[in-house]
Amino acid sequence: MKVLIALILAMTTLTTFAAKKRTTVVMETTKGNIEIELFEDSAPISSKNFLSYVDSKFYEGTIFHRVIDNFMIQGGGYDSKLVEKKTMPAIKNEATNRISNSTGTIAMARTSSVNSATSQFFINVNNNTFLDHRSSDPREFGYAVFGKVTKGMSVVNVIKKAAKSPKGAHTDLPAETIMIKKVYVKK
């Protein structure tokens, strides 16, 4: 009887674990919608940070300001006039979670300082394993992956092919403004 009860409890735990639903975020852009599943279990700080910006509607009206075919598309920091938006404080880099910067994953953008990520993110359009964590050296610390595109990779692929029109420091700026119209948690 004790074995049967233990087996039932184990099955219930496995079912509960398997049924754990991840948060999905919908990003409406001028090129179409992108759905992103967040890895809240393995990147809790980055996921919570991203959701804070989503909940505050921070991303509405921001643009993809850096698009590089065979590398990534980056957004979430500038408006259409290339004015950088005021952000919340930087977060701890979770690149040690060992999730690879593979095609379709979303990661936190940052400066050369390891713990400098705020609102900007990038979606990998290639297997960018050179961005993965390799050591505690700042040059090899890596970029924290916190989710993956589950729908709309075709939209990402359209964005990555955008013609460019450099402006100042923005050398990979799309010629046509690619706007993030709305970002919200899918119900």
Residue pairs with C-beta under 8 A, 6 or more apart in sequence:
20 41
22 37
22 38
22 39
22 40
22 41
23 37
23 38
23 40
23 47
23 51
23 185
24 35
24 36
24 37
24 38
24 150
24 185
24 186
25 35
25 36
25 38
25 50
25 51
25 54
25 147
25 183
25 184
25 185
25 186
26 33
26 34
26 35
26 36
26 182
26 183
26 184
26 185
26 186
27 33
27 34
27 35
27 36
27 59
27 152
27 180
27 182
27 183
28 180
28 181
28 182
28 183
29 64
29 155
29 159
29 178
29 179
29 180
29 181
30 177
30 178
30 179
30 181
31 155
31 158
31 159
31 178
32 152
32 154
32 155
32 158
33 151
33 152
33 155
34 123
34 149
34 151
34 152
34 153
34 155
34 156
35 149
35 150
35 151
35 152
35 186
36 106
36 147
36 148
36 149
36 150
37 147
37 148
37 150
38 47
38 50
38 51
38 146
38 147
39 47
39 97
39 99
39 145
39 146
39 147
39 148
40 47
40 48
42 94
42 97
42 99
43 94
43 97
43 99
43 144
43 145
43 146
43 147
44 94
45 91
45 92
45 94
46 91
46 94
46 108
46 117
46 144
46 146
47 146
47 147
49 88
49 91
49 108
49 117
49 118
50 108
50 121
50 146
50 147
51 185
52 88
53 59
53 76
53 88
53 119
53 183
54 183
54 184
54 185
55 185
57 183
58 76
58 85
58 87
58 119
59 75
59 76
59 119
59 180
59 182
59 183
60 180
60 181
60 182
60 183
61 79
61 80
61 179
61 180
61 181
62 75
62 76
62 77
62 78
62 79
62 85
62 179
62 180
63 75
63 78
63 79
63 80
63 174
63 177
63 178
63 179
63 180
64 73
64 74
64 75
64 159
64 162
64 174
64 178
64 180
65 74
65 75
65 77
65 78
65 82
65 170
65 172
65 173
65 174
66 72
66 73
66 74
66 75
66 122
66 170
66 172
66 173
67 73
67 74
67 159
67 160
67 162
67 164
67 172
67 173
67 174
67 178
68 160
68 172
69 125
69 160
69 161
70 125
70 126
70 160
71 124
71 125
71 126
71 128
72 122
72 123
72 124
72 125
72 126
72 128
72 160
73 122
73 123
73 125
73 156
73 159
73 160
74 109
74 120
74 121
74 122
75 120
75 121
75 122
75 178
75 180
76 109
76 119
76 120
76 121
76 180
77 84
77 85
77 87
77 109
77 118
77 119
77 120
78 84
78 85
79 85
80 177
80 179
82 167
82 168
82 170
82 173
85 119
87 118
87 119
88 118
88 119
89 118
90 110
90 113
90 115
90 116
90 117
90 118
91 108
91 115
91 117
91 118
92 115
93 108
93 110
93 114
93 115
93 117
93 141
93 142
93 143
93 144
94 108
94 144
94 146
95 132
95 133
95 141
95 142
95 143
95 144
95 145
96 133
96 142
97 133
97 144
97 145
98 132
98 133
99 105
99 145
99 146
100 127
100 129
100 132
100 145
101 107
101 124
101 127
101 128
101 129
101 131
101 132
101 142
101 143
101 145
102 124
102 127
102 128
102 129
103 124
103 125
103 126
103 127
104 123
104 124
104 148
104 149
104 153
104 156
105 123
105 124
105 145
105 147
105 148
105 149
106 121
106 122
106 123
106 124
106 145
106 146
106 147
106 148
106 149
107 121
107 122
107 124
107 131
107 143
107 144
107 145
107 146
108 117
108 120
108 121
108 143
108 144
108 146
109 117
109 120
109 121
109 122
109 143
110 116
110 117
110 120
110 143
112 138
112 139
113 138
114 138
114 141
117 144
122 143
123 149
123 156
124 131
125 156
125 157
125 160
131 142
131 143
132 142
132 143
133 140
133 141
133 142
134 140
134 141
134 142
135 141
149 156
159 174
159 178
162 174
162 175
162 176
162 178
163 174
163 175
163 176
164 171
164 172
164 173
164 174
164 175
165 173
165 174
165 175
166 172
166 173
167 173
